[in-house]
């Protein structure tokens, strides 16, 4: 460094050199000061480290001893807590006994009761594991079981208290979904269909606890009570119908009162609001029946001679049965909703079956009763009354999907009950149709009308067929189950230009064709009992014409034409044929006024043979004309158009020939007393013909 300064002194000015010397001296002094401070700091740190080592050696044993003391304290606290917990098991019976004995009716309600049961359960588990022979286990178990029994009773009481049958007017509201059916005296349907929210919550909690302890007896209680409520609801509806319609038939309630038809019924003073509810009931019933496609007043049942009321299918009973089926459907849906949460899902179908079984039995029993009496109607040939089967069948078919969906979780036997009654009624409907054809074929009535008018069987058949028009869809469904009709349908060919054709209409048309064919065969067979060709032909003509006009008057002709397009033409041809056969009754009359051209009409020069021939011709004509006039005045042609047409045909057939005969021979003096032989002018003969088919003429 001195060398560097010497070099700098040679080159730098004197002033700078002095300054630098001063700086160097100061720098050297400060370095020395820093060295002294460093040494002092090192001494202090070494002293501190020494003291810290001494402190650690003194404090560490004390810390370890404190940690051990804390650990011992914690172990003591745990032991005390465990001891208190165990002691609690011994005291739990005493603590919760009053709660268990009081039940969930205590001020704190179900929560406190379930907490008490949880404590008992924990104590029971402890004693079973640690001291199974102790008296405490017996006490806890006894009190726990008692609590379970109390919950079962509480569940039953809640269920009984809040399970009320649905009033008839509300049930009818559910059936019809008619928003107009509301009253100030009854709550909405939902208030009867569902438990109050707090009650439902309590029942679900109780059921959950009972199931967790395998106490499933509550499900049987639930099933019995709800089944009883369901039947009470159904019986109330049927009783309301019974009192409103004036009685029942064969143990089956009659339908609700219908104002126009039963307006003179006595009012039943069941309560101050009975009349108003009854009016609403009637309105709902009518709405329901309209939805079911049923028109009142089209069928009238009557008790015939030798019959009893039990043999008659009353229209009211039909309406009542349909409402019963719909009510059962709505009630089952309601019960299915109520099961949720209260009954475990794996057990719901079993409980549901118990609830609905009796109601299903009612539907089956009532349906079989109706089907049985329908068959009795068929056996006594009261087919029109038996047609009540078809509106029932129509509604059951519409209801079938929803009904089956409601009971889809049930066992096969239960699910099959609705199908069985549906099949029974469907089979009965099929029997009505086929036995009607057989009845026409085997009709034993030989008391034919003497006047040749329309046969009673013919009018009955057409009346029956007209009634079928109300049930085309369902009858088509029934006929489709018969292979003979389905095969006949398959063999028909339709013009594509006609567009889609209703299958049911075609099937009904095939049936009508079958009925008419059998009717024609029966009428032809019965007409052979007539000995007179005229009345035989008139009998066939009257019946054939009546059938045609009846077919044309309604949609029957349209239906039968689907399977037999030439039906109308065939009947016209038959009518023409019968008219020609009828004209054969004039053969004797014509025999006297035709075939006399060989008589020589020389004035005054008739031979005796010719005079006698003319006498015989005129006398025979007069006699036959008088006889046929007398006979045919007693014949009957009910249809005015047909009657006047026959008279016109008779005149056109006879009068021209008689005019020729009369003009040619009436003026010839073939007898001394001409008035004796020439009795009737053509005009008088025409007047006689005008009195045909008129007994009063």
C-alpha positions in Angstrom: 0.0 0.0 0.0 3.0 2.4 0.8 4.3 1.7 -2.7 1.0 2.6 -4.2 1.0 5.9 -2.3 4.5 6.7 -3.4 3.5 6.1 -7.0 0.4 8.3 -6.5 2.5 11.0 -4.9 4.6 11.2 -8.0 1.7 11.8 -10.3 -1.0 13.5 -8.2 -1.0 17.0 -6.9 0.1 17.6 -3.4 -3.4 18.4 -2.1 -4.9 15.2 -3.2 -2.1 13.3 -1.7 -2.7 14.7 1.7 -6.3 14.0 1.5 -5.8 10.4 0.6 -3.4 9.9 3.5 -5.9 11.2 5.9 -8.6 8.8 4.5 -6.3 5.9 4.8 -5.5 6.6 8.4 -9.2 6.9 9.2 -10.0 3.7 7.3 -7.3 1.9 9.2 -8.7 3.1 12.5 -12.2 2.0 11.7 -11.0 -1.5 10.7 -9.4 -1.8 14.1 -12.6 -0.7 15.8 -14.6 -3.3 13.8 -12.2 -6.0 14.8 -12.6 -5.1 18.5 -16.5 -5.1 18.2 -16.4 -8.5 16.5 -14.3 -10.0 19.3 -16.7 -8.5 21.9 -19.8 -10.0 20.1 -18.1 -13.4 19.9 -17.5 -13.3 23.6 -21.1 -12.3 24.4 -22.5 -15.1 22.2 -20.3 -17.7 23.7 -21.4 -16.6 27.1 -25.1 -16.7 26.0 -24.7 -20.2 24.6 -23.2 -21.4 27.8 -26.0 -19.9 29.9 -28.7 -21.3 27.5 -27.2 -24.8 27.9 -27.3 -24.5 31.6 -31.0 -23.3 31.4 -32.0 -26.2 29.2 -30.4 -28.6 31.5 -32.5 -27.1 34.3 -35.9 -26.7 32.6 -36.3 -29.9 30.4 -36.8 -32.4 33.3 -39.5 -30.0 34.7 -41.3 -29.9 31.3 -41.3 -33.7 31.0 -42.7 -34.1 34.4 -45.4 -31.6 33.7 -46.4 -33.5 30.4 -46.7 -36.7 32.4 -48.9 -35.0 34.9 -51.2 -33.7 32.1 -51.4 -37.1 30.5 -52.3 -38.6 33.8 -55.0 -36.0 34.3 -56.5 -36.8 30.9 -56.6 -40.5 31.6 -58.3 -39.8 34.9 -60.9 -37.6 33.1 -61.6 -40.3 30.5 -62.0 -42.9 33.2 -64.4 -40.7 35.1 -66.4 -40.0 31.8 -66.5 -43.7 31.0 -67.6 -44.5 34.5 -70.3 -41.9 34.3 -71.4 -43.4 30.9 -71.6 -46.9 32.4 -73.3 -45.6 35.5 -75.8 -43.9 33.1 -76.8 -47.3 31.7 -77.7 -48.4 35.2 -79.8 -45.3 35.7 -81.5 -45.1 32.3 -84.5 -47.2 33.4 -85.2 -44.8 36.2 -84.6 -41.7 34.0 -86.9 -42.6 31.1 -89.5 -44.8 32.9 -91.9 -41.9 33.3 -91.6 -40.9 29.6 -92.2 -44.5 28.5 -95.2 -44.9 30.8 -96.7 -41.5 29.7 -96.2 -42.3 26.0 -95.8 -39.7 23.2 -98.7 -37.7 24.7 -96.3 -36.0 27.0 -95.6 -32.2 26.5 -92.4 -32.8 24.5 -94.2 -35.3 22.2 -92.8 -38.0 20.0 -89.2 -36.6 19.9 -88.7 -37.2 23.6 -90.3 -40.6 23.5 -88.1 -41.7 20.6 -85.0 -40.3 22.4 -86.0 -42.3 25.5 -86.3 -45.5 23.4 -82.9 -44.8 21.9 -81.3 -44.6 25.4 -83.0 -47.9 26.4 -81.7 -49.5 23.2 -78.1 -48.4 23.9 -78.4 -49.6 27.5 -79.8 -52.9 26.3 -76.9 -53.3 23.8 -74.4 -52.6 26.6 -75.8 -55.0 29.1 -76.2 -57.8 26.5 -72.5 -57.4 25.6 -71.0 -56.8 29.0 -73.4 -58.1 31.6 -76.0 -60.3 30.1 -77.0 -61.9 33.4 -77.7 -58.6 35.2 -81.1 -57.6 36.5 -80.5 -54.2 34.8 -80.7 -55.9 31.3 -84.1 -57.4 32.2 -85.4 -54.0 33.4 -84.2 -52.2 30.3 -85.5 -54.9 28.0 -88.9 -54.9 29.6 -89.2 -51.1 29.5 -87.9 -51.1 25.9 -90.5 -53.7 24.8 -93.2 -51.7 26.6 -92.1 -48.6 24.7 -92.4 -50.5 21.4 -95.9 -51.7 22.4 -96.8 -48.1 23.2 -95.6 -47.0 19.8 -97.7 -49.7 18.1 -100.8 -48.4 20.1 -99.9 -44.8 19.2 -99.7 -45.7 15.5 -103.1 -47.5 15.7 -104.7 -44.6 17.5 -103.4 -42.0 15.0 -104.5 -44.2 12.1 -108.0 -44.7 13.6 -108.4 -41.0 14.5 -107.4 -39.7 11.1 -108.8 -42.5 8.9 -112.3 -41.4 8.0 -114.5 -42.8 5.2 -114.9 -40.5 2.2 -118.4 -39.0 2.1 -120.5 -40.0 -0.9 -120.6 -36.5 -2.4 -116.8 -36.2 -2.2 -116.3 -39.7 -3.6 -118.6 -38.8 -6.5 -116.5 -35.7 -7.0 -113.4 -37.8 -7.3 -115.2 -40.1 -9.8 -116.5 -37.4 -12.1 -113.8 -34.8 -11.7 -116.6 -32.3 -11.9 -115.3 -28.9 -10.7 -118.9 -27.8 -10.1 -119.5 -30.3 -7.4 -118.4 -28.5 -4.3 -120.2 -27.7 -1.0 -119.6 -25.4 1.9 -120.3 -28.2 4.3 -117.6 -30.6 3.1 -113.9 -30.1 2.6 -112.1 -30.7 -0.6 -111.5 -34.3 -1.6 -107.8 -34.0 -0.7 -108.6 -33.4 3.0 -110.2 -36.8 3.1 -107.7 -38.5 0.9 -104.6 -37.6 2.8 -103.4 -37.5 6.5 -102.6 -34.1 7.9 -98.9 -33.3 7.3 -97.9 -33.5 11.0 -99.8 -36.7 11.5 -98.3 -38.3 8.4 -94.8 -37.3 9.6 -95.4 -38.9 13.0 -96.7 -42.1 11.4 -93.8 -42.3 9.1 -91.3 -41.8 12.0 -93.1 -44.4 14.2 -93.2 -46.9 11.3 -89.6 -46.3 10.6 -88.6 -47.0 14.2 -90.9 -50.1 14.4 -89.4 -51.5 11.2 -85.9 -50.9 12.5 -86.7 -53.1 15.5 -88.5 -55.7 13.3 -91.8 -54.8 14.9 -93.8 -55.2 11.7 -97.2 -56.0 13.3 -98.2 -52.4 12.7 -98.5 -53.2 8.9 -101.3 -55.7 9.6 -103.0 -53.1 11.8 -102.7 -50.5 9.0 -104.0 -53.0 6.4 -107.1 -53.9 8.5 -108.0 -50.3 9.4 -107.6 -48.9 5.9 -109.5 -51.9 4.4 -112.3 -51.2 6.7 -112.3 -47.5 5.9 -112.2 -48.2 2.1 -115.3 -50.5 2.5 -117.1 -47.9 4.6 -116.5 -45.3 1.9 -117.8 -47.7 -0.7 -120.8 -48.8 1.3 -121.7 -45.2 2.1 -121.8 -44.5 -1.6 -124.0 -47.5 -2.3 -126.2 -46.7 0.6 -126.6 -43.1 -0.7 -127.6 -44.5 -4.1 -130.0 -47.0 -2.5 -131.8 -44.4 -0.4 -131.8 -41.9 -3.3 -133.2 -44.4 -5.9 -135.8 -46.1 -3.7 -134.3 -49.5 -3.2 -131.9 -52.1 -4.4 -132.0 -55.3 -6.4 -130.7 -58.6 -5.2 -128.5 -57.0 -2.7 -127.0 -54.6 -5.2 -127.6 -50.9 -4.6 -129.5 -49.0 -7.2 -128.3 -46.0 -9.0 -128.4 -42.4 -7.8 -131.6 -40.5 -8.3 -132.2 -39.1 -11.7 -134.5 -36.1 -11.6 -136.5 -36.4 -14.8 -137.3 -40.0 -14.2 -137.8 -40.2 -10.5 -138.9 -36.8 -9.5 -141.8 -38.0 -7.3 -139.5 -39.9 -4.8 -140.0 -39.0 -1.2 -137.2 -36.9 0.3 -135.2 -38.6 3.0 -134.7 -36.3 6.0 -131.2 -37.6 6.9 -129.9 -34.1 7.6 -130.6 -30.4 7.0 -128.4 -30.4 3.9 -129.4 -33.8 2.4 -131.5 -32.4 -0.5 -128.7 -30.1 -1.6 -126.1 -32.9 -1.5 -128.5 -35.2 -3.3 -128.9 -32.7 -6.1 -125.2 -32.5 -6.5 -125.0 -36.3 -6.4 -127.5 -36.6 -9.2 -125.6 -34.1 -11.3 -122.4 -35.9 -10.8 -124.0 -39.2 -11.6 -125.4 -37.9 -14.9 -122.0 -36.4 -15.8 -120.4 -39.7 -15.0 -122.8 -41.7 -17.2 -122.4 -39.3 -20.1 -118.6 -39.8 -19.9 -119.2 -43.5 -19.9 -121.2 -43.2 -23.1 -124.5 -44.1 -21.6 -127.8 -42.5 -22.6 -130.7 -42.8 -20.1 -134.2 -43.7 -21.2 -133.2 -45.9 -24.2 -133.8 -49.2 -22.4 -136.8 -49.9 -20.2 -137.0 -53.0 -18.0 -140.2 -54.5 -17.0 -141.3 -57.4 -14.9 -143.1 -59.8 -17.2 -145.6 -62.4 -16.2 -144.0 -65.1 -14.3 -140.8 -63.1 -13.6 -139.5 -61.7 -10.4 -137.6 -58.5 -9.8 -134.5 -60.6 -9.2 -134.6 -61.7 -12.9 -134.6 -58.2 -14.3 -131.4 -56.2 -15.0 -132.4 -52.7 -14.0 -130.9 -49.7 -15.7 -130.3 -48.2 -12.3 -128.3 -51.2 -11.3 -126.2 -50.9 -14.4 -125.4 -47.3 -13.5 -124.7 -48.2 -9.9 -122.4 -51.0 -10.8 -120.3 -48.7 -13.1 -120.1 -46.1 -10.4 -119.0 -48.8 -7.9 -116.2 -49.9 -10.2 -115.0 -46.4 -10.7 -115.3 -45.7 -7.0 -113.1 -48.7 -6.2 -110.6 -47.5 -8.7 -110.3 -44.1 -7.1 -110.2 -45.5 -3.6 -107.5 -47.9 -4.6 -105.4 -45.1 -6.1 -105.8 -43.2 -2.9 -104.7 -46.1 -0.7 -101.7 -46.7 -3.0 -100.6 -43.0 -2.4 -101.1 -43.3 1.4 -98.8 -46.3 1.6 -95.7 -44.3 0.6 -93.4 -43.8 3.5 -95.6 -45.5 6.1 -95.1 -49.0 4.7 -91.7 -50.1 3.4 -91.6 -50.5 -0.4 -90.9 -54.2 -0.2 -94.0 -54.8 1.8 -96.4 -52.4 0.1 -97.9 -54.8 -2.4 -98.8 -57.3 0.3 -100.4 -54.6 2.5 -102.2 -53.1 -0.5 -103.6 -56.4 -1.5 -105.2 -56.8 2.0 -106.7 -53.3 1.8 -108.3 -53.7 -1.6 -109.3 -57.4 -1.5 -112.8 -57.0 -0.1 -113.6 -54.1 -2.4 -112.4 -56.2 -5.4 -114.6 -59.0 -4.2 -117.6 -56.6 -4.3 -116.8 -55.6 -7.9 -116.5 -59.3 -8.9 -119.6 -60.4 -7.0 -121.7 -57.6 -8.4 -120.4 -58.2 -11.9 -121.1 -61.9 -11.7 -124.5 -61.2 -10.3 -125.3 -59.0 -13.3 -123.8 -61.5 -15.8 -125.8 -64.3 -14.2 -129.1 -62.4 -14.5 -128.2 -61.4 -18.0 -127.9 -65.1 -18.8 -131.3 -65.7 -17.2 -132.7 -63.0 -19.4 -131.2 -64.7 -22.4 -132.7 -68.1 -21.3 -136.2 -66.5 -21.3 -135.5 -64.7 -24.6 -135.5 -61.3 -23.1 -132.6 -60.2 -25.2 -133.2 -56.4 -25.1 -132.9 -56.4 -21.3 -129.7 -58.4 -21.5 -128.1 -55.6 -23.7 -127.3 -53.8 -20.5 -124.2 -55.9 -20.5 -122.7 -53.8 -23.3 -122.5 -50.4 -21.7 -121.0 -52.1 -18.6 -118.5 -53.8 -20.8 -117.7 -50.6 -22.7 -116.9 -48.8 -19.5 -114.9 -51.6 -18.0 -112.8 -51.8 -21.2 -112.1 -48.0 -20.9 -111.3 -48.4 -17.3 -109.2 -51.6 -17.7 -105.7 -49.9 -18.3 -105.9 -47.7 -15.3 -107.4 -50.4 -13.1 -104.6 -52.9 -14.1 -101.9 -50.2 -13.6 -103.2 -49.6 -10.1 -102.9 -53.2 -9.1 -99.9 -54.1 -11.2 -97.7 -54.7 -8.2 -100.2 -57.2 -6.7 -100.0 -61.0 -7.0 -101.2 -62.6 -10.2 -104.5 -63.9 -8.5 -105.4 -60.3 -7.5 -104.4 -58.8 -10.8 -106.5 -61.4 -12.6 -109.7 -60.6 -10.7 -110.6 -57.6 -12.9 -109.7 -59.5 -16.1 -111.8 -62.4 -15.0 -114.9 -60.3 -14.4 -114.3 -58.5 -17.6 -114.0 -61.8 -19.5 -117.1 -63.1 -17.7 -119.2 -60.1 -18.8 -117.6 -60.2 -22.3 -118.5 -63.9 -22.6 -122.1 -63.0 -21.5 -122.3 -60.3 -24.2 -121.1 -62.8 -26.8 -123.7 -65.3 -25.5 -126.4 -62.7 -25.8 -125.5 -62.1 -29.5 -125.1 -65.8 -30.5 -128.1 -67.0 -28.5 -130.2 -64.4 -30.2 -129.3 -65.9 -33.6 -130.1 -69.3 -32.2 -133.4 -68.0 -30.9 -134.4 -66.8 -34.3 -133.4 -70.2 -35.8 -135.3 -72.3 -33.2 -138.3 -70.0 -32.7 -141.2 -72.4 -32.0 -144.0 -69.9 -32.3 -146.5 -71.3 -34.9 -149.2 -68.8 -34.2 -148.8 -66.9 -37.4 -150.9 -63.7 -37.9 -154.0 -64.7 -39.9 -154.0 -61.5 -41.8 -150.4 -61.9 -43.0 -149.1 -58.8 -41.2 -145.6 -58.3 -39.8 -144.6 -61.2 -37.6 -143.8 -60.4 -33.9 -140.4 -62.1 -34.3 -139.5 -59.7 -37.2 -140.3 -56.6 -35.2 -138.4 -58.0 -32.2 -135.4 -58.7 -34.3 -135.2 -55.3 -35.9 -135.8 -53.6 -32.5 -132.9 -55.6 -31.1 -130.7 -54.7 -34.0 -131.5 -51.0 -33.7 -130.4 -51.2 -30.1 -127.0 -52.5 -31.1 -126.3 -49.2 -32.8 -125.5 -47.7 -29.3 -122.7 -50.2 -28.7 -121.0 -50.7 -32.1 -117.5 -50.3 -30.7 -117.8 -52.7 -27.8 -119.9 -55.2 -29.8 -117.2 -55.2 -32.5 -114.6 -55.9 -29.8 -116.7 -58.8 -28.5 -117.2 -60.2 -32.0 -113.5 -59.9 -32.8 -112.8 -62.6 -30.2 -114.9 -65.1 -32.3 -112.8 -66.7 -35.0 -115.7 -67.1 -37.4 -116.2 -63.3 -37.4 -112.5 -62.5 -37.6 -112.1 -65.0 -40.5 -115.1 -63.4 -42.3 -113.6 -60.0 -41.8 -110.3 -61.2 -43.3 -112.0 -62.6 -46.4 -113.6 -59.2 -47.2 -112.0 -56.9 -49.7 -112.6 -53.2 -49.8 -112.0 -50.6 -52.5 -109.0 -48.5 -51.6 -110.9 -45.4 -52.8 -113.3 -45.8 -49.9 -110.6 -44.8 -47.4 -110.2 -46.4 -43.9 -113.1 -48.5 -42.7 -114.0 -49.0 -39.1 -113.2 -52.6 -38.2 -115.9 -52.7 -35.5 -118.5 -51.5 -37.9 -117.6 -54.2 -40.3 -117.8 -56.9 -37.6 -121.2 -55.6 -36.5 -122.3 -55.5 -40.1 -121.3 -59.2 -40.5 -123.4 -60.0 -37.4 -126.4 -58.1 -38.7 -126.1 -60.0 -42.0 -126.0 -63.3 -40.1 -129.1 -62.3 -38.1 -131.0 -61.1 -41.2 -130.1 -64.3 -43.1 -131.4 -66.4 -40.3 -134.6 -64.3 -40.0 -135.3 -64.7 -43.7 -134.9 -68.5 -43.4 -137.2 -68.6 -40.4 -139.8 -66.5 -42.0 -139.8 -68.6 -45.2 -140.1 -71.7 -43.2 -143.0 -70.4 -41.1 -144.8 -69.0 -44.1 -145.3 -72.6 -45.3 -147.9 -73.0 -42.6 -150.2 -70.8 -44.6 -152.4 -72.8 -47.0 -153.5 -69.8 -49.0 -151.0 -68.6 -51.5 -152.1 -65.0 -51.2 -151.6 -64.6 -47.4 -148.4 -66.6 -47.6 -147.0 -64.2 -50.2 -148.3 -61.2 -48.2 -146.7 -62.5 -45.0 -143.4 -62.8 -46.8 -143.9 -59.4 -48.5 -144.9 -57.6 -45.3 -142.0 -58.9 -43.3 -139.4 -58.4 -46.1 -140.6 -54.8 -46.7 -140.6 -54.1 -42.9 -137.0 -55.3 -42.7 -135.9 -53.2 -45.6 -137.6 -50.0 -44.3 -136.2 -50.6 -40.8 -132.7 -51.0 -42.2 -133.1 -47.8 -44.3 -134.6 -45.8 -41.4 -131.4 -46.1 -39.3 -127.7 -46.9 -39.7 -128.3 -50.6 -39.9 -128.3 -50.7 -43.8 -125.0 -48.8 -43.8 -123.5 -51.3 -41.4 -124.7 -54.5 -43.2 -123.7 -53.0 -46.6 -120.1 -53.0 -45.4 -120.1 -56.8 -45.5 -122.9 -57.2 -48.1 -122.9 -54.3 -50.5 -125.9 -55.7 -52.4 -128.1 -56.1 -49.4 -130.6 -53.3 -50.3 -130.8 -54.6 -53.9 -131.4 -58.1 -52.6 -134.3 -57.0 -50.5 -135.8 -55.1 -53.4 -135.5 -58.2 -55.6 -137.1 -60.3 -52.8 -140.0 -57.8 -52.6 -140.5 -58.0 -56.3 -140.5 -61.8 -56.2 -143.1 -61.9 -53.4 -145.3 -59.5 -55.2 -145.3 -61.8 -58.3 -146.1 -64.7 -56.1 -148.9 -62.8 -54.5 -150.4 -62.1 -57.9 -150.9 -65.9 -58.2 -154.0 -65.5 -56.0 -155.7 -63.9 -59.0 -155.3 -67.1 -61.1 -158.9 -68.3 -60.6 -160.2 -64.8 -61.3 -158.2 -64.6 -64.5 -159.2 -68.0 -65.5 -162.7 -66.8 -66.1 -162.0 -63.7 -68.1 -159.2 -65.0 -70.3 -159.2 -67.7 -72.9 -162.6 -67.1 -74.4 -161.6 -65.9 -77.8 -163.2 -68.9 -79.4 -166.7 -67.7 -78.7 -168.4 -66.4 -81.8 -170.0 -63.1 -81.1 -172.8 -63.1 -83.7 -175.7 -61.1 -82.4 -178.6 -63.3 -81.8 -176.9 -66.4 -83.2 -175.0 -67.7 -80.1 -175.2 -71.3 -79.7 -176.3 -72.8 -76.3 -172.7 -73.9 -75.6 -171.5 -70.4 -76.0 -174.2 -68.9 -73.9 -173.6 -71.4 -71.2 -169.8 -70.6 -71.4 -170.4 -66.9 -71.0 -172.8 -67.6 -68.1 -170.1 -69.7 -66.5 -167.4 -67.1 -67.1 -169.4 -64.2 -65.6 -170.8 -66.3 -62.8 -167.3 -67.7 -61.9 -165.7 -64.2 -62.1 -168.4 -62.7 -59.8 -168.0 -65.5 -57.3 -164.2 -65.5 -57.3 -164.1 -61.7 -57.2 -166.5 -61.6 -54.2 -164.6 -64.4 -52.5 -161.2 -62.8 -53.0 -162.5 -59.4 -52.0 -163.9 -60.9 -48.8 -160.7 -62.7 -48.0 -158.3 -59.9 -48.9 -160.2 -57.3 -47.0 -159.1 -59.3 -43.9 -155.5 -59.3 -45.0 -153.2 -56.6 -43.5 -150.5 -54.5 -45.1 -149.4 -52.1 -42.4 -147.2 -49.9 -44.6 -149.3 -47.3 -46.4 -147.0 -47.0 -49.4 -146.8 -50.8 -49.8 -150.5 -51.1 -49.3 -151.4 -48.5 -51.9 -148.8 -49.9 -54.3 -150.4 -53.4 -54.1 -153.8 -52.0 -54.8 -152.4 -50.2 -57.8 -150.6 -53.3 -59.0 -153.8 -55.4 -58.6 -155.7 -52.9 -60.7 -153.0 -52.8 -63.3 -153.0 -56.6 -63.4 -156.7 -57.3 -63.5 -158.6 -54.3 -64.8 -157.2 -54.2 -68.3 -158.1 -57.8 -68.8 -161.5 -57.3 -67.3 -162.1 -54.2 -69.4 -161.5 -56.3 -72.6 -163.7 -59.1 -71.3 -166.4 -56.7 -70.1 -166.5 -54.6 -73.3 -166.6 -57.6 -75.5 -169.3 -59.7 -73.8 -171.3 -57.6 -71.4 -173.5 -56.2 -74.1 -174.2 -59.6 -75.7 -177.6 -61.0 -74.7 -176.4 -64.5 -73.6 -179.1 -64.8 -70.9 -182.6 -63.6 -70.2 -181.6 -62.1 -66.8 -178.4 -60.3 -67.7 -178.2 -58.6 -64.3 -177.7 -61.9 -62.7 -174.4 -62.5 -64.6 -173.1 -59.1 -65.4 -173.0 -57.8 -61.8 -169.8 -55.6 -61.7 -168.6 -53.0 -64.0 -164.8 -52.4 -64.2 -165.3 -49.3 -62.0 -167.1 -51.4 -59.4 -164.3 -54.0 -59.5 -161.8 -51.2 -59.0 -163.8 -50.0 -56.0 -163.7 -53.5 -54.6 -160.0 -53.6 -54.9 -159.7 -50.3 -53.1 -161.2 -52.0 -50.1 -158.6 -54.7 -50.0 -156.4 -54.9 -46.8 -159.0 -52.9 -44.8 -161.2 -54.9 -42.5 -163.1 -51.7 -41.6 -163.9 -50.9 -45.3 
